[in-house]
Amino acid sequence: MPYRSSLCLLASMVRARQISPVVLLEAHLRHIAAVNPRVNAFVAVLEEQARAAAREAESAIMRGAALGLLHGIPLTIKDSFDVAGVPTLCGSRLRLGHRAAEDAAAVARLRAAGGIIMGKTNCPEFLSNYESDNYITGRTDNPWNKDCTAGGSSGGEAGAIASFCSPGGIGSDGGGSIRVPAHFCGIAGLKPTPGRVSGAGHFPAMLHPGGLLGVAGPMARTAQDVRLLFAVLAGYDSQDPFSAPVPLRPPGTAGVRIGWVEQFYQVPVDAEIQATVARAAKSLEEIGCRVEAFEPQGLERAPNLWWFFFGQLPAPFTQKTFAGREADAHWSGTEFLKSALELPTPTAEQVVTSLAARDSMRAALLRQMEHVPLLLMPPCGIPAFRHRQRRWNIGGKNIGLFEAMMPATPFNLLGMPAAVIPYGMSREGLPIGVQIVGRPWEEELILEIAVKLEEARGPWSGPAGFSS
């Protein structure tokens, strides 16, 4: 069952001629046909395109051609990135008829490294929800429990990877959309610093204001796999207005100080998630890291500012997009839009003052992190929730989705990189992840610590019932 292997192992096997790209792809396609009806992670399986690419990859090996880091590896793409000749529907009927003229920059980088694009994965309409559901593909279920969501907006990608349909791929994250599905589905994911991985060719476009929050990033089953994908994806791109020429750099991890954040101020976190993060903190101490309690100062309003840029500011423009076609709008695209439209239309003064407040918060946190370059914390306040669930009682407090996501959203606002890896299980059999947050442009350090923490955790089996 080669599809159960890690992306790094598969890449080494292909390079060593222990498995052919054609055989590897066909194993994945058979597995997708067998299990995707139970998860509904795919918008499209690009069988013929992928088969042609696999044959070419095999021919290149036989010719002795130079091989890229991902040569012959089948990969998946969230359906918000352009793939040449394929629609980018982004979960909306309003996009029917679209066909991409060229690959998104991140997709092009995967192909240039030898990756084979075998499918596009599901998301909520216009990426506007923490559940992946829409009128075109329908609902993606969590591979660990079909009654629960795989998360959003990269829920289809997380579901495909967790169910062994894909060894890895790319998602995007504007409010936890890589990290929360990774946590819910028991996989690894990285939200990079804006501009570290090109967002060109993503819909909605990663320009201001959305590009202030949203980034493209890798997702896979292990942190080591994510690190390999990041090495391929990272790089300057003139078509991304946030892009910067930051080279890959070896991190120094000896004696690194890590701040342990139990929760976002007084907003409660599920007790099992807190216990899992505490175990991860102990493991980090055992492998030589200096772990200390850390409470960020001055970020109390960060989630509200995130909502201003994510929800309130674009709401009038989104409303115009749906004008005259309200019947085609799906609840996953309008649930938060309705809340945003209840607020006053933002003024120019509000935009400017909000940007200034955001910059002040960012500077304040970076001052606090001058000698504590990493933070260990929950990725979310809850494990994967039941479809359409919106309220939870935690520690005697009743919280909603906005509060539950407070461990994730401030780092979109502040443009800081963060990774999630699976680290434990709830009593109900749902995965629990831990989040590692770093300073801008220091993804290498985050990933190095994530790999070490993963090694300390030991093997991760994945959901049962997806072996055929």
C-alpha positions as CSV (number, residue, x, y, z in Angstrom):
1,M,0.0,0.0,0.0
2,P,2.4,2.7,-1.1
3,Y,-0.2,5.5,-0.7
4,R,0.2,5.1,3.1
5,S,3.9,6.1,3.0
6,S,5.1,9.6,3.8
7,L,5.8,12.0,0.9
8,C,9.5,12.0,1.8
9,L,9.7,8.2,1.7
10,L,7.9,8.1,-1.6
11,A,10.2,10.7,-3.1
12,S,13.3,8.7,-2.1
13,M,11.7,5.5,-3.4
14,V,11.0,7.0,-6.8
15,R,14.6,8.4,-7.0
16,A,16.0,5.0,-6.0
17,R,13.8,3.3,-8.7
18,Q,12.1,1.2,-6.0
19,I,8.7,2.3,-7.3
20,S,7.7,3.9,-10.6
21,P,5.7,7.1,-10.9
22,V,3.1,5.2,-12.9
23,V,2.6,2.5,-10.3
24,L,2.5,5.1,-7.5
25,L,-0.1,7.2,-9.3
26,E,-2.3,4.3,-10.1
27,A,-2.2,3.1,-6.5
28,H,-3.5,6.6,-5.4
29,L,-6.2,6.7,-8.1
30,R,-7.5,3.3,-7.0
31,H,-7.5,4.4,-3.4
32,I,-9.3,7.7,-4.3
33,A,-12.0,5.8,-6.2
34,A,-12.5,3.5,-3.2
35,V,-12.6,5.9,-0.3
36,N,-13.4,9.4,-1.6
37,P,-17.2,8.6,-1.6
38,R,-16.9,8.4,2.2
39,V,-15.0,11.7,2.6
40,N,-16.0,13.7,-0.5
41,A,-12.7,15.6,-0.5
42,F,-12.2,16.0,-4.2
43,V,-13.7,18.6,-6.6
44,A,-12.0,16.9,-9.6
45,V,-9.7,14.0,-10.1
46,L,-7.4,14.8,-13.0
47,E,-6.8,11.2,-14.1
48,E,-5.7,11.6,-17.7
49,Q,-3.5,14.7,-17.1
50,A,-1.9,12.9,-14.2
51,R,-1.3,9.7,-16.1
52,A,0.4,11.5,-18.9
53,A,2.6,13.3,-16.4
54,A,3.4,10.0,-14.6
55,R,4.5,8.4,-17.9
56,E,6.7,11.4,-18.7
57,A,8.2,11.2,-15.2
58,E,9.0,7.5,-15.6
59,S,10.5,8.2,-19.0
60,A,12.7,10.9,-17.5
61,I,14.0,8.4,-15.0
62,M,14.8,5.9,-17.7
63,R,16.7,8.6,-19.7
64,G,18.8,9.5,-16.7
65,A,17.5,13.1,-16.6
66,A,18.0,15.3,-13.6
67,L,15.2,14.8,-11.1
68,G,13.5,17.4,-9.0
69,L,12.7,17.0,-5.2
70,L,9.2,15.9,-5.9
71,H,9.8,13.8,-9.1
72,G,6.9,11.5,-9.8
73,I,5.0,12.3,-6.6
74,P,1.2,12.7,-7.0
75,L,-0.1,15.8,-5.3
76,T,-3.4,17.7,-4.7
77,I,-4.4,21.3,-4.9
78,K,-7.0,23.2,-3.0
79,D,-9.7,24.5,-5.5
80,S,-8.7,28.1,-5.0
81,F,-5.5,27.8,-7.0
82,D,-5.4,27.8,-10.8
83,V,-4.4,24.6,-12.6
84,A,-4.0,25.2,-16.3
85,G,-7.0,24.1,-18.3
86,V,-9.1,23.3,-15.2
87,P,-11.8,25.4,-13.5
88,T,-11.1,27.2,-10.3
89,L,-14.6,27.1,-8.8
90,C,-13.7,28.1,-5.2
91,G,-17.0,26.4,-4.2
92,S,-19.3,28.8,-6.0
93,R,-21.9,28.5,-8.7
94,L,-20.9,32.0,-9.7
95,R,-17.6,30.6,-11.0
96,L,-19.1,27.9,-13.2
97,G,-17.7,28.3,-16.7
98,H,-14.3,29.5,-15.5
99,R,-11.2,27.8,-16.8
100,A,-7.7,28.7,-15.8
101,A,-5.3,29.8,-18.5
102,E,-2.2,28.9,-16.6
103,D,-1.0,27.4,-13.3
104,A,-0.9,29.4,-10.1
105,A,2.7,30.1,-9.1
106,A,2.7,27.6,-6.3
107,V,1.3,24.9,-8.7
108,A,4.0,25.7,-11.2
109,R,6.7,25.3,-8.6
110,L,5.4,21.8,-7.7
111,R,5.4,20.8,-11.3
112,A,8.9,22.2,-11.8
113,A,10.1,20.0,-9.0
114,G,8.6,16.9,-10.7
115,G,5.3,16.8,-8.8
116,I,2.2,15.3,-10.6
117,I,-1.1,17.2,-10.0
118,M,-3.7,14.5,-9.7
119,G,-6.7,16.4,-8.3
120,K,-8.3,19.5,-6.8
121,T,-9.9,19.5,-3.4
122,N,-13.0,20.9,-1.8
123,C,-13.5,24.2,0.1
124,P,-16.4,26.4,1.3
125,E,-17.8,29.0,-1.1
126,F,-15.2,31.8,-1.6
127,L,-13.2,30.3,1.3
128,S,-15.5,32.0,3.8
129,N,-16.1,29.3,6.4
130,Y,-14.6,26.8,8.8
131,E,-16.6,24.0,7.1
132,S,-16.0,22.8,3.5
133,D,-19.4,22.6,1.9
134,N,-20.9,24.1,-1.3
135,Y,-23.6,23.5,-3.9
136,I,-21.1,22.0,-6.4
137,T,-19.3,19.3,-4.5
138,G,-21.2,19.1,-1.3
139,R,-19.9,18.5,2.2
140,T,-16.5,17.1,3.0
141,D,-16.6,14.8,6.1
142,N,-13.9,14.3,8.6
143,P,-12.1,11.0,8.0
144,W,-12.0,10.3,11.7
145,N,-15.8,10.8,12.1
146,K,-18.2,11.5,9.3
147,D,-20.5,13.4,11.6
148,C,-17.8,16.0,12.1
149,T,-16.3,18.6,9.7
150,A,-12.9,18.3,8.2
151,G,-12.6,22.1,8.7
152,G,-12.2,25.0,6.3
153,S,-11.4,26.5,4.2
154,S,-8.7,23.9,3.2
155,G,-10.9,21.1,4.5
156,G,-10.9,19.1,1.3
157,E,-7.1,19.1,1.1
158,A,-6.9,18.0,4.8
159,G,-9.5,15.3,4.3
160,A,-7.7,14.0,1.2
161,I,-4.3,13.8,2.9
162,A,-5.7,12.3,6.2
163,S,-7.5,9.6,4.3
164,F,-4.3,8.6,2.4
165,C,-5.8,9.8,-1.0
166,S,-2.9,12.3,-1.3
167,P,0.6,12.5,0.3
168,G,0.5,16.3,0.3
169,G,-0.4,19.5,-1.5
170,I,-1.2,23.1,-1.0
171,G,-3.9,25.0,0.9
172,S,-4.4,28.6,1.9
173,D,-4.9,30.3,5.2
174,G,-6.6,33.6,5.9
175,G,-8.0,32.8,9.4
176,G,-6.7,29.4,10.3
177,S,-7.7,27.7,7.0
178,I,-4.6,25.5,6.8
179,R,-4.0,25.1,10.6
180,V,-7.5,24.3,11.7
181,P,-8.2,21.6,9.1
182,A,-4.8,20.1,9.9
183,H,-5.7,20.0,13.6
184,F,-9.2,18.6,12.9
185,C,-7.9,15.9,10.5
186,G,-4.6,14.9,12.2
187,I,-2.2,16.1,9.6
188,A,0.6,18.8,9.4
189,G,0.3,22.2,7.8
190,L,2.3,25.4,7.6
191,K,1.0,29.0,7.3
192,P,4.0,30.9,6.1
193,T,4.8,34.6,6.4
194,P,2.9,36.5,3.6
195,G,5.1,36.6,0.6
196,R,7.3,33.6,1.5
197,V,5.2,31.3,-0.8
198,S,3.7,33.0,-3.8
199,G,-0.1,33.6,-3.8
200,A,-0.2,34.5,-7.5
201,G,-3.0,32.6,-9.2
202,H,-5.1,32.1,-6.1
203,F,-8.8,33.1,-6.0
204,P,-9.7,35.3,-4.3
205,A,-6.6,37.3,-5.3
206,M,-4.0,37.7,-2.5
207,L,-3.8,41.4,-2.8
208,H,-4.8,44.1,-0.3
209,P,-6.7,43.7,1.8
210,G,-7.0,39.9,1.6
211,G,-3.3,39.3,1.0
212,L,-2.6,41.0,4.3
213,L,-4.1,38.0,6.0
214,G,-4.1,35.2,3.5
215,V,-1.2,33.0,2.4
216,A,-0.5,29.9,0.4
217,G,1.1,27.0,2.3
218,P,2.0,23.3,2.2
219,M,0.0,20.5,3.9
220,A,1.0,16.8,4.3
221,R,0.9,14.0,6.9
222,T,4.2,14.9,8.6
223,A,6.2,18.0,9.4
224,Q,9.1,16.5,7.5
225,D,6.9,16.3,4.4
226,V,5.7,19.8,4.9
227,R,9.3,20.9,5.1
228,L,10.1,19.3,1.8
229,L,7.1,21.0,0.2
230,F,8.1,24.3,1.7
231,A,11.6,24.0,0.2
232,V,10.0,23.6,-3.2
233,L,7.4,26.3,-2.8
234,A,9.4,29.1,-1.1
235,G,10.9,31.8,-3.3
236,Y,10.5,35.3,-4.7
237,D,7.8,35.9,-7.3
238,S,7.4,39.4,-8.9
239,Q,3.7,38.6,-9.4
240,D,3.0,38.5,-5.7
241,P,2.9,42.0,-4.2
242,F,3.9,40.7,-0.8
243,S,6.8,38.6,-2.1
244,A,10.4,39.1,-0.8
245,P,13.7,37.5,-1.8
246,V,14.3,35.5,1.4
247,P,16.5,32.5,0.8
248,L,16.2,29.2,2.6
249,R,18.4,29.2,5.6
250,P,19.6,26.4,8.0
251,P,18.0,27.1,11.5
252,G,19.9,27.0,14.8
253,T,17.9,25.2,17.4
254,A,20.3,24.5,20.2
255,G,18.8,25.7,23.5
256,V,16.1,27.6,21.7
257,R,13.6,29.4,24.1
258,I,9.9,28.6,23.5
259,G,7.0,30.4,25.0
260,W,4.2,28.2,26.2
261,V,0.8,29.9,25.7
262,E,-2.0,27.9,27.3
263,Q,-4.9,29.9,25.8
264,F,-5.7,33.3,24.3
265,Y,-6.1,35.4,27.4
266,Q,-9.3,34.3,29.3
267,V,-10.9,32.5,26.4
268,P,-11.2,28.9,27.4
269,V,-9.7,26.0,25.5
270,D,-10.9,22.4,25.6
271,A,-9.2,20.6,28.5
272,E,-7.9,17.7,26.3
273,I,-6.3,20.2,24.0
274,Q,-4.6,22.0,26.9
275,A,-3.3,18.7,28.2
276,T,-1.9,17.8,24.8
277,V,-0.1,21.1,24.5
278,A,1.3,20.5,28.0
279,R,2.7,17.1,26.9
280,A,4.3,18.7,23.9
281,A,5.9,21.4,26.1
282,K,7.4,18.6,28.3
283,S,8.7,16.8,25.2
284,L,10.3,20.0,24.0
285,E,12.1,20.4,27.4
286,E,13.3,16.7,27.2
287,I,14.9,17.3,23.8
288,G,16.8,20.4,25.0
289,C,14.5,23.4,24.4
290,R,14.0,26.0,27.1
291,V,10.2,26.2,27.6
292,E,8.7,29.0,29.7
293,A,5.2,30.4,30.3
294,F,4.4,33.2,28.0
295,E,1.4,35.5,27.8
296,P,1.5,38.0,24.9
297,Q,0.8,41.6,25.9
298,G,-1.4,44.0,24.0
299,L,-3.1,41.6,21.7
300,E,-6.5,41.6,23.4
301,R,-8.2,43.2,20.3
302,A,-6.3,41.2,17.7
303,P,-9.2,38.9,16.9
304,N,-11.5,41.9,16.5
305,L,-9.1,43.6,14.1
306,W,-8.7,40.3,12.2
307,W,-12.5,40.2,11.8
308,F,-12.5,43.8,10.6
309,F,-10.1,42.9,7.7
310,F,-11.5,39.4,7.0
311,G,-15.2,40.0,7.4
312,Q,-16.3,43.6,7.8
313,L,-14.1,45.4,5.3
314,P,-14.8,43.1,2.3
315,A,-18.4,42.4,3.1
316,P,-19.9,45.2,0.9
317,F,-17.8,44.0,-2.1
318,T,-18.8,40.4,-1.5
319,Q,-22.5,41.4,-1.4
320,K,-22.1,43.1,-4.8
321,T,-20.7,39.8,-6.1
322,F,-23.9,38.0,-5.1
323,A,-26.2,40.8,-6.3
324,G,-28.9,39.4,-8.6
325,R,-27.8,35.8,-7.9
326,E,-28.6,35.4,-4.3
327,A,-30.3,32.1,-5.0
328,D,-27.0,30.7,-6.1
329,A,-25.2,31.7,-2.9
330,H,-24.4,28.8,-0.5
331,W,-24.7,29.1,3.3
332,S,-21.0,28.5,3.7
333,G,-20.4,31.7,1.7
334,T,-23.0,33.9,3.4
335,E,-23.1,32.8,7.0
336,F,-20.3,35.2,8.1
337,L,-21.2,37.7,5.4
338,K,-24.6,38.3,7.1
339,S,-22.9,39.0,10.4
340,A,-20.4,41.4,8.8
341,L,-23.2,43.3,6.9
342,E,-24.9,44.0,10.3
343,L,-22.0,46.2,11.1
344,P,-21.6,49.8,9.7
345,T,-19.8,50.1,6.4
346,P,-16.1,50.8,7.2
347,T,-14.9,54.3,6.6
348,A,-11.5,55.3,5.2
349,E,-10.5,56.6,8.7
350,Q,-11.3,53.2,10.2
351,V,-9.2,51.4,7.6
352,V,-6.2,53.6,8.3
353,T,-6.5,53.5,12.1
354,S,-7.0,49.7,12.0
355,L,-3.9,49.3,9.9
356,A,-2.0,51.4,12.3
357,A,-3.3,49.4,15.3
358,R,-2.3,46.2,13.6
359,D,1.2,47.4,13.0
360,S,1.5,48.5,16.6
361,M,0.4,45.1,17.8
362,R,2.8,43.3,15.5
363,A,5.7,45.5,16.7
364,A,4.8,44.9,20.4
365,L,4.7,41.1,20.0
366,L,7.9,41.0,18.1
367,R,9.6,43.0,20.9
368,Q,8.3,40.4,23.3
369,M,9.7,37.6,21.1
370,E,13.2,39.0,20.7
371,H,14.6,36.3,23.0
372,V,11.6,33.8,22.7
373,P,11.5,33.2,19.0
374,L,8.8,30.5,19.1
375,L,5.4,30.1,20.8
376,L,3.8,26.7,21.6
377,M,0.0,26.9,21.9
378,P,-3.3,25.4,20.9
379,P,-4.2,25.6,17.2
380,C,-7.9,26.1,18.1
381,G,-10.1,26.0,21.2
382,I,-12.0,22.8,20.2
383,P,-11.4,19.5,18.4
384,A,-13.3,18.9,15.1
385,F,-16.9,19.8,15.7
386,R,-20.2,18.4,14.3
387,H,-21.4,19.8,11.1
388,R,-23.1,23.2,11.6
389,Q,-22.3,23.2,15.3
390,R,-21.7,26.8,16.5
391,R,-21.7,26.8,20.4
392,W,-19.6,24.9,23.0
393,N,-19.5,24.8,26.8
394,I,-15.8,24.8,27.9
395,G,-14.9,25.1,31.5
396,G,-18.3,26.4,32.4
397,K,-18.1,29.1,29.7
398,N,-20.2,29.2,26.6
399,I,-18.2,30.2,23.5
400,G,-18.9,30.5,19.8
401,L,-16.9,29.9,16.6
402,F,-15.2,33.3,16.8
403,E,-13.8,32.6,20.3
404,A,-12.9,29.1,19.4
405,M,-10.7,30.3,16.6
406,M,-8.8,32.9,18.7
407,P,-5.7,30.9,19.0
408,A,-5.4,31.0,15.1
409,T,-6.6,34.3,13.8
410,P,-4.2,36.8,15.4
411,F,-1.3,35.3,13.5
412,N,-3.1,36.0,10.2
413,L,-3.6,39.6,11.3
414,L,0.1,40.0,12.3
415,G,1.6,38.2,9.3
416,M,3.4,35.6,11.4
417,P,4.2,32.0,10.3
418,A,2.8,29.1,12.2
419,A,2.7,25.3,11.8
420,V,0.4,22.6,13.2
421,I,1.2,19.0,13.8
422,P,-0.9,16.2,15.3
423,Y,0.1,15.3,18.8
424,G,-2.8,13.5,20.6
425,M,-6.3,12.1,20.5
426,S,-9.5,13.1,22.3
427,R,-11.6,10.7,24.3
428,E,-14.0,10.7,21.3
429,G,-11.3,9.6,18.9
430,L,-10.6,12.9,17.2
431,P,-7.1,14.2,16.6
432,I,-5.6,17.0,18.5
433,G,-2.8,19.2,17.1
434,V,-0.4,21.7,18.6
435,Q,0.6,25.0,17.0
436,I,4.1,26.4,16.8
437,V,4.2,30.1,16.0
438,G,7.4,31.9,14.9
439,R,8.7,35.3,13.9
440,P,8.3,36.5,10.3
441,W,10.5,34.8,7.8
442,E,11.6,32.1,10.3
443,E,9.7,29.2,8.9
444,E,12.8,27.0,8.9
445,L,13.1,27.2,12.7
446,I,9.4,26.4,13.1
447,L,9.7,23.4,10.8
448,E,12.9,22.1,12.5
449,I,11.2,22.2,15.9
450,A,8.1,20.6,14.5
451,V,10.1,17.7,13.0
452,K,11.9,17.2,16.4
453,L,8.6,17.3,18.2
454,E,7.1,14.8,15.8
455,E,10.0,12.5,16.4
456,A,9.5,12.8,20.2
457,R,5.8,12.0,19.7
458,G,6.4,8.8,17.8
459,P,4.5,7.3,14.9
460,W,1.1,8.6,13.9
461,S,-1.3,6.0,12.4
462,G,-4.0,8.0,10.8
463,P,-7.8,7.2,10.8
464,A,-8.9,3.6,10.7
465,G,-10.8,2.1,7.8
466,F,-8.8,3.8,5.0
467,S,-6.4,0.9,4.1
468,S,-8.1,-0.2,0.9
